[in-house]
Amino acid sequence: MSALLHVNGRAEPLAAVSVADLLAARGIAADARGVAVALNGALLPRGRWADTRLQDGDSLEIVRPIQGG
């Protein structure tokens, strides 16, 4: 069985090593304004994105502004 990660409520294979890697794969730059990340229910400071390793079963919530009206 492969490792799974839950991102914004959806299960997906765990393919990224770190939070920063996962965000980059989604086109979210490390310096993107207005992005917040919670890992397993706790806010993860931007300065820890690169060194926070993802593990099987982790739950990640990514919040960012979207354009619209």
PDB file of N, H, CA, C and O in Angstrom:
ATOM      1  N   MET A   1       0.848  -1.177   0.000  1.00  0.00           N
ATOM      2  CA  MET A   1       0.000   0.000   0.000  1.00  0.00           C
ATOM      3  C   MET A   1       0.895   1.242   0.000  1.00  0.00           C
ATOM      4  O   MET A   1       1.876   1.306   0.741  1.00  0.00           O
ATOM      5  N   SER A   2       0.551   2.226  -0.834  1.00  0.00           N
ATOM      6  H   SER A   2      -0.246   2.174  -1.436  1.00  0.00           H
ATOM      7  CA  SER A   2       1.378   3.422  -0.916  1.00  0.00           C
ATOM      8  C   SER A   2       0.989   4.422   0.166  1.00  0.00           C
ATOM      9  O   SER A   2      -0.112   4.379   0.714  1.00  0.00           O
ATOM     10  N   ALA A   3       1.915   5.312   0.455  1.00  0.00           N
ATOM     11  H   ALA A   3       2.810   5.347   0.010  1.00  0.00           H
ATOM     12  CA  ALA A   3       1.689   6.333   1.474  1.00  0.00           C
ATOM     13  C   ALA A   3       0.703   7.371   0.945  1.00  0.00           C
ATOM     14  O   ALA A   3       0.735   7.728  -0.233  1.00  0.00           O
ATOM     15  N   LEU A   4      -0.170   7.851   1.826  1.00  0.00           N
ATOM     16  H   LEU A   4      -0.196   7.561   2.783  1.00  0.00           H
ATOM     17  CA  LEU A   4      -1.174   8.836   1.454  1.00  0.00           C
ATOM     18  C   LEU A   4      -1.033  10.105   2.267  1.00  0.00           C
ATOM     19  O   LEU A   4      -0.555  10.100   3.402  1.00  0.00           O
ATOM     20  N   LEU A   5      -1.459  11.178   1.658  1.00  0.00           N
ATOM     21  H   LEU A   5      -1.847  11.182   0.736  1.00  0.00           H
ATOM     22  CA  LEU A   5      -1.480  12.496   2.263  1.00  0.00           C
ATOM     23  C   LEU A   5      -2.862  13.063   1.999  1.00  0.00           C
ATOM     24  O   LEU A   5      -3.442  12.790   0.948  1.00  0.00           O
ATOM     25  N   HIS A   6      -3.400  13.836   2.911  1.00  0.00           N
ATOM     26  H   HIS A   6      -2.928  14.058   3.764  1.00  0.00           H
ATOM     27  CA  HIS A   6      -4.694  14.485   2.705  1.00  0.00           C
ATOM     28  C   HIS A   6      -4.439  15.974   2.510  1.00  0.00           C
ATOM     29  O   HIS A   6      -3.921  16.645   3.404  1.00  0.00           O
ATOM     30  N   VAL A   7      -4.802  16.485   1.343  1.00  0.00           N
ATOM     31  H   VAL A   7      -5.222  15.940   0.618  1.00  0.00           H
ATOM     32  CA  VAL A   7      -4.598  17.898   1.026  1.00  0.00           C
ATOM     33  C   VAL A   7      -5.960  18.530   0.794  1.00  0.00           C
ATOM     34  O   VAL A   7      -6.691  18.152  -0.122  1.00  0.00           O
ATOM     35  N   ASN A   8      -6.286  19.492   1.634  1.00  0.00           N
ATOM     36  H   ASN A   8      -5.692  19.800   2.378  1.00  0.00           H
ATOM     37  CA  ASN A   8      -7.584  20.164   1.570  1.00  0.00           C
ATOM     38  C   ASN A   8      -8.731  19.156   1.505  1.00  0.00           C
ATOM     39  O   ASN A   8      -9.689  19.326   0.751  1.00  0.00           O
ATOM     40  N   GLY A   9      -8.610  18.109   2.311  1.00  0.00           N
ATOM     41  H   GLY A   9      -7.832  17.970   2.924  1.00  0.00           H
ATOM     42  CA  GLY A   9      -9.670  17.126   2.447  1.00  0.00           C
ATOM     43  C   GLY A   9      -9.674  15.996   1.432  1.00  0.00           C
ATOM     44  O   GLY A   9     -10.527  15.111   1.497  1.00  0.00           O
ATOM     45  N   ARG A  10      -8.742  16.010   0.504  1.00  0.00           N
ATOM     46  H   ARG A  10      -8.049  16.728   0.451  1.00  0.00           H
ATOM     47  CA  ARG A  10      -8.684  14.956  -0.516  1.00  0.00           C
ATOM     48  C   ARG A  10      -7.440  14.109  -0.346  1.00  0.00           C
ATOM     49  O   ARG A  10      -6.340  14.629  -0.159  1.00  0.00           O
ATOM     50  N   ALA A  11      -7.620  12.807  -0.413  1.00  0.00           N
ATOM     51  H   ALA A  11      -8.514  12.384  -0.565  1.00  0.00           H
ATOM     52  CA  ALA A  11      -6.483  11.884  -0.305  1.00  0.00           C
ATOM     53  C   ALA A  11      -5.732  11.848  -1.626  1.00  0.00           C
ATOM     54  O   ALA A  11      -6.328  11.859  -2.703  1.00  0.00           O
ATOM     55  N   GLU A  12      -4.405  11.803  -1.518  1.00  0.00           N
ATOM     56  H   GLU A  12      -3.920  11.793  -0.643  1.00  0.00           H
ATOM     57  CA  GLU A  12      -3.566  11.678  -2.702  1.00  0.00           C
ATOM     58  C   GLU A  12      -2.279  10.968  -2.303  1.00  0.00           C
ATOM     59  O   GLU A  12      -1.905  10.955  -1.131  1.00  0.00           O
ATOM     60  N   PRO A  13      -1.605  10.378  -3.285  1.00  0.00           N
ATOM     61  CA  PRO A  13      -0.338   9.705  -2.975  1.00  0.00           C
ATOM     62  C   PRO A  13       0.675  10.708  -2.436  1.00  0.00           C
ATOM     63  O   PRO A  13       0.730  11.854  -2.883  1.00  0.00           O
ATOM     64  N   LEU A  14       1.448  10.280  -1.506  1.00  0.00           N
ATOM     65  H   LEU A  14       1.404   9.349  -1.143  1.00  0.00           H
ATOM     66  CA  LEU A  14       2.495  11.122  -0.934  1.00  0.00           C
ATOM     67  C   LEU A  14       3.689  11.099  -1.885  1.00  0.00           C
ATOM     68  O   LEU A  14       4.453  10.134  -1.915  1.00  0.00           O
ATOM     69  N   ALA A  15       3.840  12.175  -2.660  1.00  0.00           N
ATOM     70  H   ALA A  15       3.219  12.959  -2.635  1.00  0.00           H
ATOM     71  CA  ALA A  15       4.898  12.231  -3.668  1.00  0.00           C
ATOM     72  C   ALA A  15       5.944  13.292  -3.355  1.00  0.00           C
ATOM     73  O   ALA A  15       7.036  13.258  -3.922  1.00  0.00           O
ATOM     74  N   ALA A  16       5.641  14.223  -2.476  1.00  0.00           N
ATOM     75  H   ALA A  16       4.753  14.251  -2.016  1.00  0.00           H
ATOM     76  CA  ALA A  16       6.569  15.301  -2.133  1.00  0.00           C
ATOM     77  C   ALA A  16       7.292  14.980  -0.832  1.00  0.00           C
ATOM     78  O   ALA A  16       6.748  14.314   0.049  1.00  0.00           O
ATOM     79  N   VAL A  17       8.510  15.454  -0.726  1.00  0.00           N
ATOM     80  H   VAL A  17       8.952  15.995  -1.442  1.00  0.00           H
ATOM     81  CA  VAL A  17       9.296  15.229   0.482  1.00  0.00           C
ATOM     82  C   VAL A  17       8.953  16.256   1.556  1.00  0.00           C
ATOM     83  O   VAL A  17       8.809  15.910   2.728  1.00  0.00           O
ATOM     84  N   SER A  18       8.823  17.511   1.154  1.00  0.00           N
ATOM     85  H   SER A  18       8.940  17.792   0.201  1.00  0.00           H
ATOM     86  CA  SER A  18       8.577  18.583   2.123  1.00  0.00           C
ATOM     87  C   SER A  18       7.333  19.369   1.745  1.00  0.00           C
ATOM     88  O   SER A  18       6.799  19.217   0.646  1.00  0.00           O
ATOM     89  N   VAL A  19       6.882  20.202   2.653  1.00  0.00           N
ATOM     90  H   VAL A  19       7.316  20.326   3.546  1.00  0.00           H
ATOM     91  CA  VAL A  19       5.749  21.077   2.387  1.00  0.00           C
ATOM     92  C   VAL A  19       6.084  22.004   1.224  1.00  0.00           C
ATOM     93  O   VAL A  19       5.251  22.217   0.343  1.00  0.00           O
ATOM     94  N   ALA A  20       7.291  22.554   1.213  1.00  0.00           N
ATOM     95  H   ALA A  20       7.968  22.381   1.929  1.00  0.00           H
ATOM     96  CA  ALA A  20       7.704  23.449   0.129  1.00  0.00           C
ATOM     97  C   ALA A  20       7.674  22.732  -1.218  1.00  0.00           C
ATOM     98  O   ALA A  20       7.264  23.320  -2.218  1.00  0.00           O
ATOM     99  N   ASP A  21       8.100  21.481  -1.258  1.00  0.00           N
ATOM    100  H   ASP A  21       8.433  21.003  -0.445  1.00  0.00           H
ATOM    101  CA  ASP A  21       8.068  20.701  -2.503  1.00  0.00           C
ATOM    102  C   ASP A  21       6.633  20.523  -2.997  1.00  0.00           C
ATOM    103  O   ASP A  21       6.359  20.662  -4.189  1.00  0.00           O
ATOM    104  N   LEU A  22       5.733  20.218  -2.086  1.00  0.00           N
ATOM    105  H   LEU A  22       5.956  20.105  -1.117  1.00  0.00           H
ATOM    106  CA  LEU A  22       4.337  20.015  -2.445  1.00  0.00           C
ATOM    107  C   LEU A  22       3.733  21.308  -2.991  1.00  0.00           C
ATOM    108  O   LEU A  22       3.017  21.285  -3.992  1.00  0.00           O
ATOM    109  N   LEU A  23       4.017  22.427  -2.341  1.00  0.00           N
ATOM    110  H   LEU A  23       4.599  22.445  -1.528  1.00  0.00           H
ATOM    111  CA  LEU A  23       3.496  23.702  -2.804  1.00  0.00           C
ATOM    112  C   LEU A  23       4.063  24.052  -4.177  1.00  0.00           C
ATOM    113  O   LEU A  23       3.330  24.512  -5.052  1.00  0.00           O
ATOM    114  N   ALA A  24       5.355  23.838  -4.369  1.00  0.00           N
ATOM    115  H   ALA A  24       5.951  23.465  -3.658  1.00  0.00           H
ATOM    116  CA  ALA A  24       5.990  24.126  -5.657  1.00  0.00           C
ATOM    117  C   ALA A  24       5.358  23.295  -6.771  1.00  0.00           C
ATOM    118  O   ALA A  24       5.164  23.788  -7.882  1.00  0.00           O
ATOM    119  N   ALA A  25       5.040  22.042  -6.477  1.00  0.00           N
ATOM    120  H   ALA A  25       5.197  21.641  -5.575  1.00  0.00           H
ATOM    121  CA  ALA A  25       4.409  21.175  -7.474  1.00  0.00           C
ATOM    122  C   ALA A  25       3.021  21.686  -7.865  1.00  0.00           C
ATOM    123  O   ALA A  25       2.511  21.361  -8.937  1.00  0.00           O
ATOM    124  N   ARG A  26       2.423  22.481  -6.992  1.00  0.00           N
ATOM    125  H   ARG A  26       2.838  22.746  -6.122  1.00  0.00           H
ATOM    126  CA  ARG A  26       1.112  23.068  -7.275  1.00  0.00           C
ATOM    127  C   ARG A  26       1.223  24.483  -7.819  1.00  0.00           C
ATOM    128  O   ARG A  26       0.214  25.170  -7.979  1.00  0.00           O
ATOM    129  N   GLY A  27       2.439  24.921  -8.103  1.00  0.00           N
ATOM    130  H   GLY A  27       3.259  24.363  -7.973  1.00  0.00           H
ATOM    131  CA  GLY A  27       2.648  26.251  -8.668  1.00  0.00           C
ATOM    132  C   GLY A  27       2.564  27.366  -7.654  1.00  0.00           C
ATOM    133  O   GLY A  27       2.341  28.521  -8.018  1.00  0.00           O
ATOM    134  N   ILE A  28       2.740  27.037  -6.375  1.00  0.00           N
ATOM    135  H   ILE A  28       2.921  26.099  -6.079  1.00  0.00           H
ATOM    136  CA  ILE A  28       2.701  28.044  -5.317  1.00  0.00           C
ATOM    137  C   ILE A  28       4.138  28.338  -4.890  1.00  0.00           C
ATOM    138  O   ILE A  28       4.806  27.486  -4.304  1.00  0.00           O
ATOM    139  N   ALA A  29       4.597  29.531  -5.183  1.00  0.00           N
ATOM    140  H   ALA A  29       4.054  30.223  -5.659  1.00  0.00           H
ATOM    141  CA  ALA A  29       5.964  29.926  -4.857  1.00  0.00           C
ATOM    142  C   ALA A  29       6.137  30.088  -3.353  1.00  0.00           C
ATOM    143  O   ALA A  29       5.191  30.421  -2.638  1.00  0.00           O
ATOM    144  N   ALA A  30       7.349  29.850  -2.889  1.00  0.00           N
ATOM    145  H   ALA A  30       8.117  29.580  -3.469  1.00  0.00           H
ATOM    146  CA  ALA A  30       7.649  29.958  -1.458  1.00  0.00           C
ATOM    147  C   ALA A  30       7.417  31.376  -0.941  1.00  0.00           C
ATOM    148  O   ALA A  30       7.154  31.572   0.245  1.00  0.00           O
ATOM    149  N   ASP A  31       7.515  32.358  -1.826  1.00  0.00           N
ATOM    150  H   ASP A  31       7.729  32.199  -2.790  1.00  0.00           H
ATOM    151  CA  ASP A  31       7.323  33.743  -1.397  1.00  0.00           C
ATOM    152  C   ASP A  31       5.951  34.302  -1.786  1.00  0.00           C
ATOM    153  O   ASP A  31       5.736  35.513  -1.739  1.00  0.00           O
ATOM    154  N   ALA A  32       5.030  33.423  -2.168  1.00  0.00           N
ATOM    155  H   ALA A  32       5.204  32.439  -2.206  1.00  0.00           H
ATOM    156  CA  ALA A  32       3.687  33.864  -2.555  1.00  0.00           C
ATOM    157  C   ALA A  32       2.989  34.538  -1.379  1.00  0.00           C
ATOM    158  O   ALA A  32       2.983  34.025  -0.260  1.00  0.00           O
ATOM    159  N   ARG A  33       2.408  35.686  -1.657  1.00  0.00           N
ATOM    160  H   ARG A  33       2.413  36.103  -2.566  1.00  0.00           H
ATOM    161  CA  ARG A  33       1.722  36.432  -0.598  1.00  0.00           C
ATOM    162  C   ARG A  33       0.353  35.827  -0.322  1.00  0.00           C
ATOM    163  O   ARG A  33      -0.309  35.327  -1.232  1.00  0.00           O
ATOM    164  N   GLY A  34      -0.066  35.875   0.936  1.00  0.00           N
ATOM    165  H   GLY A  34       0.472  36.282   1.675  1.00  0.00           H
ATOM    166  CA  GLY A  34      -1.403  35.470   1.307  1.00  0.00           C
ATOM    167  C   GLY A  34      -1.636  33.971   1.417  1.00  0.00           C
ATOM    168  O   GLY A  34      -2.782  33.531   1.504  1.00  0.00           O
ATOM    169  N   VAL A  35      -0.577  33.185   1.414  1.00  0.00           N
ATOM    170  H   VAL A  35       0.355  33.542   1.344  1.00  0.00           H
ATOM    171  CA  VAL A  35      -0.717  31.732   1.511  1.00  0.00           C
ATOM    172  C   VAL A  35      -0.498  31.307   2.956  1.00  0.00           C
ATOM    173  O   VAL A  35       0.466  31.726   3.597  1.00  0.00           O
ATOM    174  N   ALA A  36      -1.387  30.482   3.458  1.00  0.00           N
ATOM    175  H   ALA A  36      -2.170  30.141   2.937  1.00  0.00           H
ATOM    176  CA  ALA A  36      -1.248  29.923   4.800  1.00  0.00           C
ATOM    177  C   ALA A  36      -1.343  28.404   4.691  1.00  0.00           C
ATOM    178  O   ALA A  36      -2.100  27.870   3.880  1.00  0.00           O
ATOM    179  N   VAL A  37      -0.565  27.725   5.517  1.00  0.00           N
ATOM    180  H   VAL A  37       0.050  28.158   6.176  1.00  0.00           H
ATOM    181  CA  VAL A  37      -0.537  26.262   5.510  1.00  0.00           C
ATOM    182  C   VAL A  37      -0.720  25.751   6.933  1.00  0.00           C
ATOM    183  O   VAL A  37      -0.071  26.223   7.866  1.00  0.00           O
ATOM    184  N   ALA A  38      -1.612  24.779   7.082  1.00  0.00           N
ATOM    185  H   ALA A  38      -2.140  24.395   6.324  1.00  0.00           H
ATOM    186  CA  ALA A  38      -1.778  24.091   8.365  1.00  0.00           C
ATOM    187  C   ALA A  38      -1.428  22.627   8.146  1.00  0.00           C
ATOM    188  O   ALA A  38      -1.903  22.000   7.199  1.00  0.00           O
ATOM    189  N   LEU A  39      -0.609  22.096   9.014  1.00  0.00           N
ATOM    190  H   LEU A  39      -0.223  22.605   9.783  1.00  0.00           H
ATOM    191  CA  LEU A  39      -0.215  20.696   8.963  1.00  0.00           C
ATOM    192  C   LEU A  39      -0.769  20.006  10.197  1.00  0.00           C
ATOM    193  O   LEU A  39      -0.431  20.359  11.327  1.00  0.00           O
ATOM    194  N   ASN A  40      -1.617  19.027   9.969  1.00  0.00           N
ATOM    195  H   ASN A  40      -1.891  18.740   9.051  1.00  0.00           H
ATOM    196  CA  ASN A  40      -2.253  18.278  11.058  1.00  0.00           C
ATOM    197  C   ASN A  40      -2.930  19.204  12.066  1.00  0.00           C
ATOM    198  O   ASN A  40      -2.868  18.994  13.278  1.00  0.00           O
ATOM    199  N   GLY A  41      -3.584  20.244  11.520  1.00  0.00           N
ATOM    200  H   GLY A  41      -3.634  20.415  10.536  1.00  0.00           H
ATOM    201  CA  GLY A  41      -4.375  21.139  12.350  1.00  0.00           C
ATOM    202  C   GLY A  41      -3.632  22.296  12.975  1.00  0.00           C
ATOM    203  O   GLY A  41      -4.249  23.115  13.657  1.00  0.00           O
ATOM    204  N   ALA A  42      -2.327  22.398  12.769  1.00  0.00           N
ATOM    205  H   ALA A  42      -1.826  21.733  12.215  1.00  0.00           H
ATOM    206  CA  ALA A  42      -1.546  23.477  13.366  1.00  0.00           C
ATOM    207  C   ALA A  42      -0.938  24.346  12.269  1.00  0.00           C
ATOM    208  O   ALA A  42      -0.392  23.834  11.292  1.00  0.00           O
ATOM    209  N   LEU A  43      -1.037  25.661  12.438  1.00  0.00           N
ATOM    210  H   LEU A  43      -1.481  26.077  13.232  1.00  0.00           H
ATOM    211  CA  LEU A  43      -0.458  26.584  11.483  1.00  0.00           C
ATOM    212  C   LEU A  43       1.044  26.338  11.374  1.00  0.00           C
ATOM    213  O   LEU A  43       1.738  26.232  12.385  1.00  0.00           O
ATOM    214  N   LEU A  44       1.536  26.248  10.149  1.00  0.00           N
ATOM    215  H   LEU A  44       0.972  26.335   9.327  1.00  0.00           H
ATOM    216  CA  LEU A  44       2.952  25.995   9.906  1.00  0.00           C
ATOM    217  C   LEU A  44       3.589  27.280   9.382  1.00  0.00           C
ATOM    218  O   LEU A  44       3.258  27.718   8.280  1.00  0.00           O
ATOM    219  N   PRO A  45       4.489  27.890  10.140  1.00  0.00           N
ATOM    220  CA  PRO A  45       5.120  29.128   9.687  1.00  0.00           C
ATOM    221  C   PRO A  45       5.864  28.927   8.371  1.00  0.00           C
ATOM    222  O   PRO A  45       6.472  27.882   8.140  1.00  0.00           O
ATOM    223  N   ARG A  46       5.807  29.933   7.521  1.00  0.00           N
ATOM    224  H   ARG A  46       5.313  30.782   7.709  1.00  0.00           H
ATOM    225  CA  ARG A  46       6.452  29.894   6.212  1.00  0.00           C
ATOM    226  C   ARG A  46       7.928  29.505   6.311  1.00  0.00           C
ATOM    227  O   ARG A  46       8.431  28.779   5.454  1.00  0.00           O
ATOM    228  N   GLY A  47       8.599  29.962   7.306  1.00  0.00           N
ATOM    229  H   GLY A  47       8.190  30.552   8.002  1.00  0.00           H
ATOM    230  CA  GLY A  47      10.019  29.665   7.482  1.00  0.00           C
ATOM    231  C   GLY A  47      10.310  28.182   7.711  1.00  0.00           C
ATOM    232  O   GLY A  47      11.465  27.764   7.624  1.00  0.00           O
ATOM    233  N   ARG A  48       9.295  27.391   7.998  1.00  0.00           N
ATOM    234  H   ARG A  48       8.357  27.730   8.069  1.00  0.00           H
ATOM    235  CA  ARG A  48       9.482  25.952   8.228  1.00  0.00           C
ATOM    236  C   ARG A  48       8.998  25.092   7.075  1.00  0.00           C
ATOM    237  O   ARG A  48       9.109  23.868   7.138  1.00  0.00           O
ATOM    238  N   TRP A  49       8.461  25.701   6.020  1.00  0.00           N
ATOM    239  H   TRP A  49       8.370  26.695   5.969  1.00  0.00           H
ATOM    240  CA  TRP A  49       7.940  24.926   4.888  1.00  0.00           C
ATOM    241  C   TRP A  49       9.007  24.039   4.269  1.00  0.00           C
ATOM    242  O   TRP A  49       8.748  22.873   3.972  1.00  0.00           O
ATOM    243  N   ALA A  50      10.196  24.576   4.072  1.00  0.00           N
ATOM    244  H   ALA A  50      10.406  25.523   4.313  1.00  0.00           H
ATOM    245  CA  ALA A  50      11.250  23.825   3.373  1.00  0.00           C
ATOM    246  C   ALA A  50      11.791  22.664   4.195  1.00  0.00           C
ATOM    247  O   ALA A  50      12.183  21.641   3.633  1.00  0.00           O
ATOM    248  N   ASP A  51      11.819  22.806   5.512  1.00  0.00           N
ATOM    249  H   ASP A  51      11.501  23.637   5.969  1.00  0.00           H
ATOM    250  CA  ASP A  51      12.424  21.741   6.329  1.00  0.00           C
ATOM    251  C   ASP A  51      11.400  20.846   7.031  1.00  0.00           C
ATOM    252  O   ASP A  51      11.768  19.999   7.844  1.00  0.00           O
ATOM    253  N   THR A  52      10.120  21.034   6.716  1.00  0.00           N
ATOM    254  H   THR A  52       9.821  21.722   6.055  1.00  0.00           H
ATOM    255  CA  THR A  52       9.089  20.171   7.303  1.00  0.00           C
ATOM    256  C   THR A  52       8.794  19.029   6.339  1.00  0.00           C
ATOM    257  O   THR A  52       8.227  19.233   5.266  1.00  0.00           O
ATOM    258  N   ARG A  53       9.184  17.845   6.735  1.00  0.00           N
ATOM    259  H   ARG A  53       9.645  17.679   7.607  1.00  0.00           H
ATOM    260  CA  ARG A  53       8.990  16.646   5.913  1.00  0.00           C
ATOM    261  C   ARG A  53       7.568  16.131   6.074  1.00  0.00           C
ATOM    262  O   ARG A  53       7.005  16.143   7.169  1.00  0.00           O
ATOM    263  N   LEU A  54       7.004  15.683   4.973  1.00  0.00           N
ATOM    264  H   LEU A  54       7.461  15.674   4.084  1.00  0.00           H
ATOM    265  CA  LEU A  54       5.661  15.105   4.993  1.00  0.00           C
ATOM    266  C   LEU A  54       5.754  13.611   5.269  1.00  0.00           C
ATOM    267  O   LEU A  54       6.701  12.944   4.854  1.00  0.00           O
ATOM    268  N   GLN A  55       4.753  13.102   5.976  1.00  0.00           N
ATOM    269  H   GLN A  55       3.984  13.644   6.314  1.00  0.00           H
ATOM    270  CA  GLN A  55       4.729  11.690   6.341  1.00  0.00           C
ATOM    271  C   GLN A  55       3.377  11.081   5.980  1.00  0.00           C
ATOM    272  O   GLN A  55       2.380  11.787   5.828  1.00  0.00           O
ATOM    273  N   ASP A  56       3.366   9.787   5.850  1.00  0.00           N
ATOM    274  H   ASP A  56       4.176   9.214   5.974  1.00  0.00           H
ATOM    275  CA  ASP A  56       2.141   9.052   5.560  1.00  0.00           C
ATOM    276  C   ASP A  56       1.056   9.434   6.566  1.00  0.00           C
ATOM    277  O   ASP A  56       1.283   9.410   7.776  1.00  0.00           O
ATOM    278  N   GLY A  57      -0.113   9.783   6.057  1.00  0.00           N
ATOM    279  H   GLY A  57      -0.297   9.802   5.075  1.00  0.00           H
ATOM    280  CA  GLY A  57      -1.245  10.108   6.914  1.00  0.00           C
ATOM    281  C   GLY A  57      -1.357  11.568   7.302  1.00  0.00           C
ATOM    282  O   GLY A  57      -2.342  11.957   7.929  1.00  0.00           O
ATOM    283  N   ASP A  58      -0.368  12.397   6.946  1.00  0.00           N
ATOM    284  H   ASP A  58       0.432  12.081   6.436  1.00  0.00           H
ATOM    285  CA  ASP A  58      -0.443  13.820   7.275  1.00  0.00           C
ATOM    286  C   ASP A  58      -1.647  14.458   6.600  1.00  0.00           C
ATOM    287  O   ASP A  58      -2.089  14.018   5.538  1.00  0.00           O
ATOM    288  N   SER A  59      -2.168  15.500   7.230  1.00  0.00           N
ATOM    289  H   SER A  59      -1.809  15.857   8.092  1.00  0.00           H
ATOM    290  CA  SER A  59      -3.266  16.273   6.686  1.00  0.00           C
ATOM    291  C   SER A  59      -2.782  17.708   6.509  1.00  0.00           C
ATOM    292  O   SER A  59      -2.313  18.334   7.460  1.00  0.00           O
ATOM    293  N   LEU A  60      -2.897  18.217   5.301  1.00  0.00           N
ATOM    294  H   LEU A  60      -3.278  17.708   4.530  1.00  0.00           H
ATOM    295  CA  LEU A  60      -2.404  19.539   4.967  1.00  0.00           C
ATOM    296  C   LEU A  60      -3.551  20.385   4.440  1.00  0.00           C
ATOM    297  O   LEU A  60      -4.294  19.953   3.559  1.00  0.00           O
ATOM    298  N   GLU A  61      -3.692  21.572   4.969  1.00  0.00           N
ATOM    299  H   GLU A  61      -3.088  21.923   5.684  1.00  0.00           H
ATOM    300  CA  GLU A  61      -4.684  22.525   4.473  1.00  0.00           C
ATOM    301  C   GLU A  61      -3.911  23.713   3.903  1.00  0.00           C
ATOM    302  O   GLU A  61      -3.082  24.317   4.583  1.00  0.00           O
ATOM    303  N   ILE A  62      -4.197  24.030   2.660  1.00  0.00           N
ATOM    304  H   ILE A  62      -4.871  23.539   2.107  1.00  0.00           H
ATOM    305  CA  ILE A  62      -3.557  25.165   1.990  1.00  0.00           C
ATOM    306  C   ILE A  62      -4.634  26.212   1.731  1.00  0.00           C
ATOM    307  O   ILE A  62      -5.642  25.930   1.083  1.00  0.00           O
ATOM    308  N   VAL A  63      -4.418  27.404   2.234  1.00  0.00           N
ATOM    309  H   VAL A  63      -3.599  27.633   2.761  1.00  0.00           H
ATOM    310  CA  VAL A  63      -5.388  28.490   2.072  1.00  0.00           C
ATOM    311  C   VAL A  63      -4.682  29.618   1.339  1.00  0.00           C
ATOM    312  O   VAL A  63      -3.599  30.056   1.727  1.00  0.00           O
ATOM    313  N   ARG A  64      -5.323  30.077   0.268  1.00  0.00           N
ATOM    314  H   ARG A  64      -6.202  29.721  -0.047  1.00  0.00           H
ATOM    315  CA  ARG A  64      -4.762  31.200  -0.480  1.00  0.00           C
ATOM    316  C   ARG A  64      -5.894  31.986  -1.113  1.00  0.00           C
ATOM    317  O   ARG A  64      -6.963  31.438  -1.384  1.00  0.00           O
ATOM    318  N   PRO A  65      -5.662  33.269  -1.350  1.00  0.00           N
ATOM    319  CA  PRO A  65      -6.709  34.079  -1.949  1.00  0.00           C
ATOM    320  C   PRO A  65      -6.941  33.670  -3.408  1.00  0.00           C
ATOM    321  O   PRO A  65      -6.029  33.228  -4.107  1.00  0.00           O
ATOM    322  N   ILE A  66      -8.184  33.833  -3.832  1.00  0.00           N
ATOM    323  H   ILE A  66      -8.924  34.192  -3.263  1.00  0.00           H
ATOM    324  CA  ILE A  66      -8.508  33.582  -5.237  1.00  0.00           C
ATOM    325  C   ILE A  66      -9.175  34.837  -5.799  1.00  0.00           C
ATOM    326  O   ILE A  66      -9.782  35.624  -5.073  1.00  0.00           O
ATOM    327  N   GLN A  67      -9.045  34.989  -7.070  1.00  0.00           N
ATOM    328  H   GLN A  67      -8.551  34.350  -7.660  1.00  0.00           H
ATOM    329  CA  GLN A  67      -9.609  36.149  -7.721  1.00  0.00           C
ATOM    330  C   GLN A  67     -11.090  35.931  -7.982  1.00  0.00           C
ATOM    331  O   GLN A  67     -11.512  34.817  -8.289  1.00  0.00           O
ATOM    332  N   GLY A  68     -11.843  36.943  -7.868  1.00  0.00           N
ATOM    333  H   GLY A  68     -11.499  37.849  -7.619  1.00  0.00           H
ATOM    334  CA  GLY A  68     -13.269  36.817  -8.130  1.00  0.00           C
ATOM    335  C   GLY A  68     -14.022  37.986  -7.536  1.00  0.00           C
ATOM    336  O   GLY A  68     -13.424  38.951  -7.060  1.00  0.00           O
ATOM    337  N   GLY A  69     -15.310  37.893  -7.569  1.00  0.00           N
ATOM    338  H   GLY A  69     -15.795  37.109  -7.956  1.00  0.00           H
ATOM    339  CA  GLY A  69     -16.062  39.021  -7.041  1.00  0.00           C
ATOM    340  C   GLY A  69     -17.435  38.692  -6.644  1.00  0.00           C
ATOM    341  O   GLY A  69     -18.170  39.565  -6.183  1.00  0.00           O
TER     342      GLY A  69
END
